[in-house]
Amino acid sequence: GVRILKKVTVALMGENHSGRVTAHAVKAAQPDRSADFTFIAEGRDNWGLGFLRSVDRVPGKRSPGSLSWGGLNNTYFWIDPKEQLYVVFMMQSPAARLPYRFLLRQMVYQALVR
């Protein structure tokens, strides 16, 4: 493969760039297409450059410092540097997407061998 971004650039993208501004629950703008969404650490997760940053260690969920983003019709990815894990999930189901995201995350972390 060919490196596109320098390691320092990727590290910078994963740092907190929102300061004390944190991520809070989002009400669905189109309830017929989407559900309300709350983040892993309501009011404590923050923003990098293009990612939501997880800050808490929650059993069965992403590690602190993990990065993620999801699209309306259930495209979703997360990067967990601590676990050296990169997951891309694509599913076209706008109304029922969140239970599958949570189930996928739970199954992936349960499958990790320590």
N, C-alpha and C positions, 0 to 999 in steps of 0.2 A: 504494500500500500504506500501511498504518498501522504506525507503529513501536510494538512491544510492549515491548521492552526498551531501556533506554538504552545507548549505546555503552560507557559506563563499567561497566555491569553485565556486558555481554558480555566485556569485557576482563578483569574480575575473575574471571569463570567460567573463563577460559583460563589463569589463573596457577597456579603450583604451590601446591596446598593440602595436600600430603602431606608437606612438608618432606623429610626424608631417607628416607622410606618410598617404595620404588620398586616397579615392576611386575615380577613374575616369572612364569615359565611356570605354566600352570594345567593340572592333570590333569583329564580328563573325569570328571565325576561319574556320567554315564550313557554309557559307551562305545558303546552301541548307537545312541545319538542324536547323539553329538558326538565330536569328536576332541580330543586334547590341543592346547593352544595356547601358542605362545610369542610374545612381543611383538617389535616391531622392534628395539629396543635392550634386550635382556634385562638386567634389573637396573638400567637407567638411566632408562627412561621413568618418568613419575610421574603424579600425578592432579590434575586441576583439579576444578571443581564439576560433576560429571556427565560428565566426559570423561577418556580416557587422553590424556596429553600426550607427543608425540614430542620427544625432546631432541637426537638426533643427526642429522647430514646423512648419509644413506645413499643412494647413487646408485640411481635408479629407485624410490625410496620417498618417503614424505611428508617435507616440510621440517621442520626444528626449529620447535617452536611449534604444530605441527598438532594437531588434536583429533579423537578418534574414539571410536566405540563400536559394538559388534556384539551382536546378539541370537542366541539359541540356534538358531533355524531359518533363519539367514542373512539377517536384516535387518541392515544395516550402513551406517554413514555415516562420512565424514571431512570435515574442514574444514581447508584449507591456506591460511591468510591470506596467506602470502608469494606464492603463485601465484594468489591470488584465485579459489580453486577450492572448490566445494562438491559433494560426491558423495553420493547416496543410492542404495543397492543393495538390492533386495529379491528374495529367491529362497527358495523353500520346499524345502530339501534339507539336512536336518540332518546327514547322514553325510558328504556330499562338499562341504561349503561352503568350506573354507579354500583349496583350489587355485583356486577361482573368484575369491575375494577377492584373492589375490595376482596372478592373471592380470589382473583388472580394473584394479588399481592400476598394474601395469606398463604396460598398454595406454594408460591415461589419461595417465601421465607421459611416455610415448614420443610421444604425439600433441601435446604442448604445443609451440607454435611460439615460438622464442626470438628 
